[in-house]
């Protein structure tokens, strides 16, 4: 059995695959925000959601993030008014 080494590149690759499968960038931005420490944000926005670099997710939460990313629906969640 081989080990998988998690890297920021692997996280970004998983995100790109999810986007190609039909998930929305907004849904992924919301998910990333759930895994970064509270109060971290950037000036980049996706609508009303901060676009935080995936590298800001603490290393000990990367696997949980990947599990949650895999569970995102392939169809974008509608934005409610």
N, C-alpha and C positions, 0 to 999 in steps of 0.2 A: 504494500500500500504506500503510495507516495504522499508526501506532504504538500499542501498548497501554501505558499507564502503570500500573505495579503500585502498588497502594495497600493498606493494611490492609483497607479495605472490600472490595476485590476478592478478597483472600485469604479473608476471612470468607464472602463470597458463594460462592466455590468450595467451601468447607467445607460450607455449608448445602446446596448442590446435591448434594454427595456423600452427605450424611446422608439427603436425600430419596430418593436412589437406593438406599438400604439399607445403606450402610456404617455401622459402629458408631462412636459417639462415642469409645469406648475405643481403637479402632484409630487414629482420627485423633489422639487425645491422645498415643498412643505415637509416631506419626509426627512430630508437632510437637516432642516431646521429643528426637527424633533430630536436629533441625535447630537447636535453641537451643544456645548455648554450654554446655559442661559445668558442672554445679554450679548452674545456675539452676533454681529450682523455686518453687512457691507453696504456700500452705496448702490450696488447692483440690485435691481428689482425685477421680478417676474410678476407684473400686475401689482398686487398688494403684498407679495411675498418676497422676502429677501432671498437673493441668490447667493448662498454661502458656499465657498469652495469645500468640496468633500474632504479635503485634507484637514479641515478643522474639526472633523469628528474625532474624538479621542480614540487612540488605538484599541483600547479595551472594548470599544463599542462597534468596531468595524464588522464583526461577524453578525451581531444583532441587526445592524443596518442592512447587510446583505440579505439576511432572512426576511426582513420587512420589505425590502425592495422586491424580492421575488414574489411576495404576496400582493403587491400592487396590481390592480386590474390592468389589463392591456388597453382597455378603453378609458379615455380621459374622464375624470369626474367633472360633471357640470359645475360651474361656478354659480353659487346662489347670490341673489341680490340683497 
